[in-house]
């Protein structure tokens, strides 16, 4: 079996041939690492009697996918629940960004970016 020399970047081990791609991702405009990140499953249409979205029952990527489709009130509700619950920095610290994207969608502007 071939041995690969590994490099550690931000505490994660990478093969030498992957280092340029990882370093290119370091910028704020970096694209998704995997197909799963690029195409997270879209939440199905919510029915009136369906349960309320609870961020503590989902991983961060699922919460972000939900927020990408949510209106401003739902975005605020989900982020409030997150602040009262798990307090994941990747969600809580981006509150204003998520709310601004929801406002932009409501105004008919282009969808949010990263």
BELLINQUI-V817642 format. One record per residue. N is the residue number from 1. RES is the residue in one letter. SS is DSSP state (H for helix, E for strand, - for the rest). PHI is phi in degrees with one decimal (NA if undefined). D_FIRST is the distance of its C-alpha to the first C-alpha in Angstrom with 2 decimals. Layout:
n=<N:N>
res=<RES:RES>
ss=<SS:SS>
phi=<PHI:PHI>
d_first=<D_FIRST:D_FIRST>
This chain:
n=<1:2:3:4:5:6:7:8:9:10:11:12:13:14:15:16:17:18:19:20:21:22:23:24:25:26:27:28:29:30:31:32:33:34:35:36:37:38:39:40:41:42:43:44:45:46:47:48:49:50:51:52:53:54:55:56:57:58:59:60:61:62:63:64:65:66:67:68:69:70:71:72:73:74:75:76:77:78:79:80:81:82:83:84:85:86:87:88:89:90:91:92:93:94:95:96:97:98:99:100:101:102:103:104:105:106:107:108:109:110:111:112:113:114>
res=<X:X:X:X:X:X:X:X:X:X:X:X:X:X:X:X:X:X:X:X:X:X:X:X:X:X:X:X:X:X:X:X:X:X:X:X:X:X:X:X:X:X:X:X:X:X:X:X:X:X:X:X:X:X:X:X:X:X:X:X:X:X:X:X:X:X:X:X:X:X:X:X:X:X:X:X:X:X:X:X:X:X:X:X:X:X:X:X:X:X:X:X:X:X:X:X:X:X:X:X:X:X:X:X:X:X:X:X:X:X:X:X:X:X>
ss=<-:-:-:-:-:E:E:E:E:-:-:E:E:E:E:H:H:H:H:H:H:H:H:H:H:-:-:-:-:-:-:-:-:-:H:H:H:H:-:-:-:-:-:-:-:-:-:-:-:-:-:-:-:-:H:H:H:-:-:H:H:H:H:H:H:H:H:-:-:-:-:H:H:H:H:H:H:H:H:H:H:H:H:H:-:-:-:-:H:H:H:H:-:-:H:H:H:H:H:H:H:H:H:H:H:H:-:-:-:-:-:-:-:->
phi=<NA:-73.3:-95.0:-108.2:-74.9:-106.1:-119.3:-105.6:-128.0:51.3:80.6:-117.2:-86.7:-132.5:-73.7:-54.0:-69.8:-92.8:-58.3:-60.0:-65.5:-66.8:-66.1:-65.9:-72.5:-62.1:-71.0:-66.0:-94.6:-63.9:-82.6:-69.6:-77.8:-131.7:-62.2:-62.3:-73.7:-73.2:-127.8:-64.4:-61.3:-74.5:-66.6:-70.2:-63.9:-84.6:-92.0:-53.7:-95.3:-75.2:-65.8:-71.6:-63.9:-113.1:-61.9:-69.1:-93.0:-132.7:-77.3:-54.2:-62.0:-69.2:-65.2:-62.6:-62.6:-64.4:-64.7:-65.8:-111.9:-82.6:-79.3:-63.4:-64.0:-66.2:-59.9:-62.4:-62.4:-64.4:-68.6:-63.0:-62.3:-63.9:-65.1:-80.7:-103.8:-75.5:55.8:-71.7:-57.9:-64.1:-103.9:-63.2:-72.3:-105.7:-51.6:-62.9:-63.5:-64.4:-66.7:-63.1:-65.0:-64.7:-63.3:-64.9:-63.5:-63.1:-82.3:85.6:-78.2:-65.3:-61.5:-68.7:-124.1:-105.6>
d_first=<0.00:3.78:6.38:9.54:12.91:14.99:18.75:21.29:24.15:26.89:24.90:21.97:18.46:17.32:14.69:16.57:16.98:18.64:21.05:23.79:23.98:24.25:26.87:28.76:29.02:30.75:34.07:36.40:36.22:32.47:31.53:29.53:25.83:25.19:27.24:28.34:29.85:31.37:32.98:33.77:35.74:39.40:41.70:44.02:47.72:49.41:52.35:55.35:54.70:50.95:49.79:49.65:46.25:45.14:42.49:41.57:40.27:37.83:34.87:35.69:34.47:36.73:39.64:39.21:39.15:42.36:43.97:43.22:45.65:48.08:51.54:52.68:54.20:51.10:48.90:51.20:51.31:47.53:47.13:50.01:48.34:45.10:47.13:48.81:45.61:42.08:42.92:39.51:39.78:37.96:40.87:43.84:43.51:43.48:46.65:48.81:46.20:45.91:49.70:50.25:47.95:49.88:53.16:51.92:50.99:54.43:56.13:54.42:52.31:48.77:46.06:44.35:41.40:39.09>
